[in-house]
Structure formats: structure tokens, C-alpha cells
Amino acid sequence: MKMKEITELSTDELLTKRRDLRQESLHLRLQQQSGQLEQPSRLRLLRRDIARLETVLSHRAKQTAKK
């Protein structure tokens, strides 16, 4: 997911997207532990997407606090 796409989302959509990505990450980690994970690189991409979402959310929270 690109940063431009993330910044265009509303805060509620970002929170929903973060929850969904964390859920998917959990399922992929479970698959990895059981040896059934077909795309190990997907875990890395999910971690990065979650970090991007967290960055935008924290930036918005700081902007709201300043007002």
C-alpha cells in the first residue's frame, strides 16, 4: 500500500485497515509456525504497511492535539 493511498483514507478507515492487517499478520505467523506459509515476503510487507498506518495515525493525533 502506497503512502499516498494511506493519507487519502479517513481516520476510521485507517483504524479498520490497521485491525485487518494485524489480523492477517496473525494468521500468516500461525501459518509460518506450522510450515504452511507460501509467501514469507508477505509478512514483511504487512509489517511495513502497518507501520505506515501507525505513522499516519500518530501524525494525525499530534495535529489534533496541537489545535
N, C-alpha and C positions, 0 to 999 in steps of 0.2 A: 504494500500500500504506500503510495507516494505522500509526501508531506503536504502537498497542495490539496490532495483529496481529503486529508485529515483535517486541515484547517477550515475547510468548507463545511464540515459537519457541525451540527449544534452540540451543545454540551450533553444533552440527554442521549443523542445518538452516539457520542464518544463513549459515554459510560456503558451503554448497551454493547457497543463494539468491543470494548475492553473486556467485559464479562464474557462475551462469546469467545474471544481469542484465548482468554485464560482457560476456559472450559476445554477448548480444542487442544491447548497445550497440555493440559492434564491427561487427556485421552491419548495423545501421542506419546507422552512419557510412559504411560502404562503399557502401551504397545511396545515401546523400546525395551522396557524391562522384561517383557515376555518374549522378546525376539521377533516380533511380528511387524516391526516398523519398516516400511518400504522406502520412505524418503526421509532419511535422517536430517537432510538440509532444511526440511520444513520446520523443524524445531527452532533452528537458528533464525529463520525468517519470522516466525511467530514472536520470538523474544524481542526482535528488533521492532516489529510493529507495535507490540505492547509498550515498549519504551518510548516510541514516538507518540503514542496516545497519551501516556503519562506526562510527557513533556508538555504537550499542548494543554492538557488539563491543569497542570500546575501553573503554567503561564497564565491561563485564564483566571485561575483562582487568585493569583497575585495581582492581576489587573483589576479584579473585582474588589480586592481588599484596599487598593490604593484609592478607589473612588469614594 
